[in-house]
């Protein structure tokens, strides 16, 4: 039973993992051109994402979302709406929305989803989305997290290299 399920699951077109850098690039280049992936519409940019989120949500849900603070929207919806965005809009594997966000300067799928959630919240509340500010905040957060990880890493070996003596 398990082997027949496995055979079926991995025999679907596009389901097998890429085996080389060239194949990865080829799949990515194909994915970023698609308007739909796995039957799901993929927005072309952040404004199209807002339109799609508005279409997919009812007025009551949007009103509840609008009524919470921006920080709560970002924090509380990260594991629900944010995960839905990263999964359904193909941000991990590559999609036209993910590519748009990368080109705009946000590389990590989690940060892309966070930016969409925060900017959508601002848009619904008739505020300037200030995408650059959101992008800069996310970049600074990533930088701080990286620095903290580096501080916690153990030093394996430390060497002091003396310069060669001057032959003059």
C-alpha positions in Angstrom: 0.0 0.0 0.0 2.7 2.5 1.0 4.8 1.8 -2.0 1.9 2.4 -4.4 1.1 5.7 -2.6 4.8 6.7 -2.8 5.0 5.8 -6.5 1.9 7.8 -7.2 3.0 10.8 -5.2 6.4 11.1 -6.8 5.2 10.3 -10.3 3.2 13.6 -10.6 4.7 16.2 -12.9 6.8 18.7 -11.0 6.7 16.6 -7.8 10.2 15.2 -8.1 13.0 17.2 -6.5 15.5 19.0 -8.8 18.8 17.1 -9.1 21.1 19.9 -10.3 21.5 23.7 -10.0 20.5 24.0 -13.7 17.3 22.1 -13.0 16.5 24.1 -9.9 16.9 27.3 -11.9 14.8 25.9 -14.7 12.0 25.0 -12.3 12.2 28.4 -10.6 12.2 30.3 -13.9 9.1 28.3 -14.9 7.3 28.9 -11.6 7.8 32.6 -11.6 6.0 32.9 -14.9 2.8 31.1 -13.7 -0.4 32.8 -12.8 -1.5 29.7 -11.0 0.4 27.0 -9.1 -1.4 23.8 -7.9 -4.7 25.4 -8.9 -4.0 28.5 -6.7 -4.0 32.0 -8.2 -0.6 33.7 -7.5 -0.7 37.5 -7.2 1.8 39.4 -9.4 2.7 42.1 -6.8 1.8 43.3 -3.3 -1.2 45.3 -4.5 -2.6 42.2 -6.4 -2.0 40.3 -3.1 -4.2 42.8 -1.3 -6.9 42.4 -3.9 -6.7 38.6 -3.6 -6.8 38.7 0.2 -9.8 41.1 0.0 -11.5 38.7 -2.4 -10.8 35.6 -0.2 -11.9 37.1 3.1 -15.4 38.2 4.1 -16.1 41.7 5.5 -16.4 40.5 9.1 -12.9 38.9 9.0 -11.4 42.0 7.4 -13.0 44.2 10.0 -11.6 42.1 12.9 -8.2 42.2 11.2 -8.4 46.0 10.8 -9.4 46.5 14.4 -6.3 44.9 16.0 -3.0 46.8 16.2 -0.4 46.5 13.4 2.0 44.7 15.9 -0.7 42.3 16.9 -1.6 41.7 13.2 2.0 40.8 12.4 2.6 38.7 15.5 -0.8 36.9 15.9 -1.3 36.1 12.2 2.2 35.0 11.4 1.4 31.3 12.1 -2.0 31.4 10.4 -2.3 33.9 7.5 1.4 34.2 7.1 1.8 30.4 6.8 -1.1 30.3 4.4 0.6 33.0 2.2 4.0 31.3 2.2 2.4 27.9 1.4 -0.4 28.7 -1.0 1.4 31.5 -2.9 4.6 29.4 -3.4 7.0 31.7 -1.6 9.3 28.8 -0.6 9.6 27.1 -4.0 9.4 30.3 -6.0 6.4 32.1 -7.6 5.8 35.3 -9.4 4.8 37.0 -6.0 7.9 35.6 -4.3 10.1 36.8 -7.2 8.5 40.2 -7.1 9.2 40.4 -3.3 12.8 39.3 -3.9 13.3 41.9 -6.6 11.9 44.5 -4.1 14.6 43.4 -1.6 12.9 40.9 0.7 14.5 37.5 0.2 13.1 35.3 3.1 9.7 33.8 2.5 8.7 34.4 6.1 9.6 38.1 5.8 7.8 38.3 2.5 4.6 37.0 4.1 5.1 39.3 7.1 5.5 42.3 4.8 2.3 41.4 3.0 0.4 41.0 6.2 1.6 44.4 7.7 1.1 46.3 4.4 -2.3 44.8 3.9 -3.3 45.8 7.5 -2.1 49.4 6.7 -3.9 49.4 3.4 -7.2 48.3 5.0 -6.8 51.0 7.6 -6.2 53.6 4.8 -2.6 54.3 5.9 0.4 54.6 3.7 1.8 51.1 3.3 5.3 52.5 3.4 6.8 49.3 2.0 10.3 50.6 2.2 10.0 51.1 6.0 8.6 47.5 6.4 11.4 46.1 4.3 14.0 48.1 6.3 12.6 46.9 9.6 12.6 43.2 8.4 16.2 43.6 7.1 17.4 45.1 10.4 15.6 42.3 12.3 17.4 39.6 10.2 20.7 41.4 10.7 20.2 41.4 14.5 19.2 37.7 14.6 22.2 36.8 12.5 24.6 38.7 14.8 23.0 37.1 17.9 23.5 33.6 16.3 27.1 34.4 15.5 27.8 35.6 19.0 26.5 32.2 20.4 28.6 30.1 18.0 31.7 28.5 19.6 35.1 29.4 18.3 36.6 26.2 17.0 40.2 27.5 16.5 41.7 30.9 16.7 45.0 31.9 15.1 47.0 35.0 15.1 49.0 35.4 11.9 52.0 37.7 12.0 52.9 39.7 9.0 56.1 38.6 7.1 59.2 40.7 8.1 60.0 43.6 5.9 63.1 42.9 3.8 64.2 46.5 3.3 
